[in-house]
Amino acid sequence: MFEKSVFDRELKALDAMAPEGYNIGLHIRFTSPLMTFQTYDPEWLAHYTEHGYVLRDPMVAWGFSTTGATRWSNESIPDPFGILQEAAGFGLRFGVTISWGPITSRTIASVARADREFTDAEIDQIEAIVRRLHDMTEPPQELTKAQIEALKCIADGDRQAAAASKLGISESALKARLASARERLMARTTAEAIQRAKDYRLL
C-alpha cells in the first residue's frame, strides 16, 4: 500500500543528500515516467528542457543500458554533446546517477553537488533510497471491480450524481470508490487516475 507520508520522508532524505538538487523519474515506461520529481536549479531545468537534452543526456542513456550506480565523472561514459560540462556551469559539478528496475519499468535518479565527489557510502545510501522509492510506487496489477466501474463512468463523461445513480449507489459511496482508486493508482486527481488506469491497461 502506498503511504504518502513514508514516500515524502524518503524524498526528503534524498533532498538532504543532494545539495545542488536531484531529478528522479520513477517507473519509466515507453519513455514516460509514472512520477517525476526535480529540485535542480530552475534555470538549468529550463535550459535542459529547451535544448531537448534528455534525448542526448549521457546519464539517461547509461540508466537505460544498465542498473546500478555511477558517478558523472566515470570516463567510460561518453558525453559527445558536453552536457555534463554545461551542467557544471549551473553548479551541478559532481553527480551520481542511480538506475534500478526492469527495462520495462525503469527508475533513473540523479543527484548533484558543487563541492566534491560523492563518497561510496553516500552513493550506497542514495541507491537504497531510490530502490525504496521505486518499490513503493510499483504500479498496481489490478483494480477492484467497484473501482473500475466508478472510473469508467467518470471516463465516459458522467457527473458524479449520474454515475452514482447508474451504479445504484449513493454519491458518497461513489466518491469513496474514486478516492480508493486514486490512492491505488497514486494519482492526485480522478482524471489522472483514469489516465493511469488506461496506461496500465486496467480500464
N, C-alpha and C positions, 0 to 999 in steps of 0.2 A: 504494500500500500504506500502510495506517495505521501510523504509528510512534508509540507511546505516549510515548517519551522526547521526541520533537520536539513533540508535542502539549502535553505537560506544560510544556515550555520556553516555548511560546507563551502558555499560561495564566499562567505566572509573570511574563512580560513585561507581560501585561495587568494583572495584580495590581499591578505596580510603577507603572503609570500611573494607578491608581485608589486614592488614599489612603483614601477612605471606602467602597471596595468596588465590585464590579461584579455584573451579572447578565447572563448570556448564554444565549439559547435557540437552539440550533443546529438548522437544518432543521425548522422548524415546519410540520407538515402536519396539516390538519384540527384546528387549534388546539393540537396537542400536539407539543412539540419532541422530536427524536431524543435530544438530550442537553441538560441544564441545569446550569449552574454559577453559584453565588451566593456572594458574600463580603460582602454588606451586613451591617449590624448585625442580629443575630438578632431584636432587639425590633422593628425596622422590618419585617423579613420576616414576623414573626408578625402584626403589626398589618395589614400589606398583605394577607396571606392571609385573615385573619379577616374583613376587610371586603370581600373579593372585588374588590379594586381592579384586578386585571388586566383586568376587563371594562370599566373606565372610565378606565384609565390613558391620558393623552393621548399619551405617548411610544410606547406599544404601538400605539395607533390610527395614529399617524404612521408607525410602522415598517411597518405592513401596507399603508399607502396609497402609499408611495414607497420608493425606495432612496437611500442616501447617508448624510450625517451632519448632525446639527443639535444646537445647544446647547439645554438645557432652557429657557433664557431667551428663546428665539425667540417673539416676541409674536404671530406669526401662527398659533401652535398653541394652540387653545382648551383651557382646563383648568377646565370648569364645576364640577367637584367639589372643586377646590382640593387635588388630590393632591400636586402638586409643593410647595405651601406646607407641607403636612403632612410631606413628606419632609425639608424643610429643618429642621423641628423635631427630626429624628433625626440631624442632622449632614450630610445629603445636600443641601447648599445650592447647589452648582453641578454641572452634569452635562452629559453628551453622550450621545446615542443614535445608534447606527450600525445601518443596515438594509441587508441585502445578499442577493442571490439571487432566483430567480423566486418569484412569489407561492405556487406550489405547494410550495415548499421554502425558505421564508424564514428567514434568521437575523437576530435582533434582539438587540443588545447595548447595555447602558447602563453608564456608568462615572460615579463621583461623587467630589467632593472638597468640603471645607468652607471652604477659604480664598480661592479665586479662580476665575475662569473658566478653562477650558482654552484654551490658545493654539491658533492654526491649525496650527502644526507638530505639537503634541501630538495634535490631532484626526486629522491625516494618519497619524501613527504608529499610533494606536488603530485607525483604519479598516483599515490594512494588516494588523494582527494579526487583526482579526475576519474579514477576507477569507480569510486563510490558514487560520484555524480552520475556516471554512465549507468551503473546498476540501478540506482533509484529512479531513473527516468526511462527504464525499459518500456517500450510501447506495449500496451495490453494485447493479448492474443484474441480476446473476445469481450463482448459486452453482454449484459443480460438482455433477455427478450424485452423487458419493460423499458430499458434504456434505449434500445434500438427503435422501438415503437414511438417513443417520445421524440427522439431526434428526427425520425423520418417525417413525422407530422410537421414539425417546425421547418424541416428542409423543404417540404412540399408547399410551404407558404402559409400554413395555418397559424393563426394567432393562438396564444396560449389557451384562451377560453374555448375556442373552437376545437383545438387539439384535445383538450380535456374531455369535452363533450363526445368527440369521436371515439375516444378510448373508454368512455364510460367511467371516468374517474373525476375526482374533484380537481380544481385548478391548483390547489396547494399540493396535491399528490403528484400532479404533472411537474410542478416546479421542483419537487423533491427528486423526481426521476432525472430531470435535466441537470440538476445540481450534482447528482451522483455520477452522471455521465461525464460532466465537465471535470470532476475530480479524477475519475478513472483515466481520462484522456489528457490530464494535466493541462487543461485549456482554461483560459481566463473568461471566455465568453461562449455562449451557445453556438454562435456562428463558427468560432474557432474549433469547437468540439465536433461540429458537423464535418468541417473540412478534414480534420484529422481522422475521423472515423472513415471517411471516404478514402483518404490516403492509405490507411491501413487495411482497406477492403473489408471493413467491419459493418459497412452500411450499404 
